[in-house]
Amino acid sequence: MHDAQKLIDHMKSPEGIAWMEKYAKELAFKYDLKDRNVERMKKMYTDQKSFNSLVNKILDKHDESWIKKCYDKSVQPHPKILLYTLFDLVEKEGKPIKPIDGLTENFPSQVLSYKSWQFAITHGQGAVCSVYYRKKLKYRD
């Protein structure tokens, strides 16, 4: 019997079915949590001033020493989670725009605008996140 057939047989077994059901519940919880965080962020930062404050705080705190402190203490939400939630919000509510700079022009990129800010995810041999304010680069990782 081939390994693939063993896997198929296991997934059809009661243990395999139980594992798939558990995994599906965990995945649904993660997606639901992501959606709730996006909605919370959207409701809390409704105007330009409050949104500017939020983005600037996230970008200011997004340095390696602060992230390391959060990981060391198992503190959440740390800047990466907030940054990813910010990108999730923009992906949901933002408007697609043309590339902004050489990176977003020369590599496959999703560039979105939201409340005077622009957010880009650029793909190459990895992914690069860029944040612009009025098309001026403020952050890239």
C-alpha positions as CSV (number, residue, x, y, z in Angstrom):
1,M,0.0,0.0,0.0
2,H,1.3,3.4,-0.9
3,D,1.8,6.2,1.6
4,A,-0.9,8.3,-0.1
5,Q,-3.4,5.5,0.3
6,K,-2.5,5.0,4.0
7,L,-3.1,8.7,4.5
8,I,-6.5,8.5,2.7
9,D,-7.5,5.5,4.8
10,H,-6.5,7.3,8.0
11,M,-8.5,10.4,7.1
12,K,-11.5,8.1,6.6
13,S,-11.1,6.5,10.0
14,P,-12.8,7.8,13.1
15,E,-9.5,9.3,14.3
16,G,-8.9,11.0,11.0
17,I,-12.4,12.4,10.9
18,A,-12.1,13.7,14.5
19,W,-8.8,15.4,13.7
20,M,-10.3,17.1,10.6
21,E,-13.3,18.3,12.6
22,K,-11.0,19.7,15.4
23,Y,-8.8,21.4,12.8
24,A,-11.8,22.9,11.0
25,K,-13.0,24.3,14.4
26,E,-9.6,25.8,15.1
27,L,-9.4,27.4,11.7
28,A,-12.9,28.8,12.0
29,F,-12.0,30.3,15.4
30,K,-8.9,32.0,13.9
31,Y,-10.8,33.5,11.0
32,D,-13.6,34.7,13.3
33,L,-11.1,36.3,15.6
34,K,-9.4,38.0,12.6
35,D,-12.8,39.4,11.5
36,R,-13.7,40.6,15.0
37,N,-10.3,42.3,15.3
38,V,-10.8,44.1,12.0
39,E,-14.3,45.2,12.9
40,R,-13.1,46.4,16.3
41,M,-10.3,48.4,14.7
42,K,-12.6,49.9,12.2
43,K,-15.1,51.0,14.8
44,M,-12.5,52.5,17.2
45,Y,-10.6,54.5,14.5
46,T,-13.3,56.0,12.4
47,D,-11.9,59.5,11.5
48,Q,-8.6,60.5,9.8
49,K,-7.1,61.9,13.0
50,S,-7.6,58.7,15.1
51,F,-6.6,56.5,12.2
52,N,-3.4,58.5,11.7
53,S,-2.7,58.1,15.4
54,L,-3.2,54.4,15.3
55,V,-1.0,53.8,12.2
56,N,1.8,56.0,13.6
57,K,1.7,54.2,17.0
58,I,1.9,50.8,15.2
59,L,4.8,51.9,13.0
60,D,6.7,53.7,15.9
61,K,6.4,50.5,18.0
62,H,7.4,48.2,15.2
63,D,11.1,47.8,16.0
64,E,12.9,44.6,16.7
65,S,13.7,45.4,20.4
66,W,10.0,46.1,21.2
67,I,8.9,43.0,19.4
68,K,11.5,40.9,21.2
69,K,10.2,42.2,24.6
70,C,6.6,41.2,23.6
71,Y,7.7,37.7,22.6
72,D,9.9,37.3,25.7
73,K,6.9,38.2,27.9
74,S,4.3,36.5,25.8
75,V,2.4,39.8,25.6
76,Q,-0.2,40.4,23.0
77,P,-1.1,42.3,21.0
78,H,2.4,43.0,19.8
79,P,3.1,45.3,16.8
80,K,3.2,42.5,14.2
81,I,-0.3,41.4,15.1
82,L,-1.5,45.0,15.1
83,L,0.2,45.6,11.7
84,Y,-1.4,42.5,10.2
85,T,-4.8,43.5,11.5
86,L,-4.3,46.9,10.0
87,F,-3.5,45.3,6.6
88,D,-6.5,43.0,7.0
89,L,-8.7,46.1,7.6
90,V,-7.2,47.8,4.5
91,E,-7.6,44.7,2.4
92,K,-11.3,44.6,3.4
93,E,-12.1,48.4,3.2
94,G,-9.4,49.9,1.0
95,K,-9.5,50.9,-2.7
96,P,-7.0,49.5,-5.2
97,I,-4.6,52.0,-6.6
98,K,-1.7,52.0,-9.1
99,P,1.8,51.1,-8.0
100,I,3.5,53.9,-6.0
101,D,7.3,53.3,-6.4
102,G,9.9,51.2,-8.2
103,L,9.3,48.2,-5.9
104,T,5.5,48.1,-6.4
105,E,5.9,48.8,-10.1
106,N,8.4,46.1,-10.9
107,F,7.1,43.2,-8.8
108,P,3.6,41.8,-8.3
109,S,1.9,44.0,-5.8
110,Q,-1.4,44.7,-4.2
111,V,-1.6,48.4,-3.4
112,L,-4.6,49.8,-1.5
113,S,-5.5,53.2,-0.3
114,Y,-7.4,53.9,2.9
115,K,-7.9,57.2,4.8
116,S,-4.9,59.0,3.1
117,W,-2.6,56.0,3.7
118,Q,-1.5,53.5,1.2
119,F,-0.6,49.9,2.0
120,A,1.2,47.5,-0.3
121,I,2.1,43.8,-0.2
122,T,4.7,43.0,-2.8
123,H,5.7,39.5,-3.8
124,G,9.1,38.3,-5.0
125,Q,11.3,35.8,-3.2
126,G,9.1,36.6,-0.2
127,A,6.6,39.3,0.7
128,V,7.3,42.9,1.5
129,C,4.9,45.1,3.4
130,S,5.0,48.8,2.7
131,V,3.1,51.6,4.4
132,Y,2.9,55.1,2.8
133,Y,1.2,58.3,4.0
134,R,0.1,60.4,1.0
135,K,2.3,58.2,-1.2
136,K,5.5,58.9,0.9
137,L,7.1,55.7,2.3
138,K,6.8,55.5,6.0
139,Y,7.6,51.8,6.7
140,R,8.9,48.8,4.8
141,D,9.5,45.3,6.0
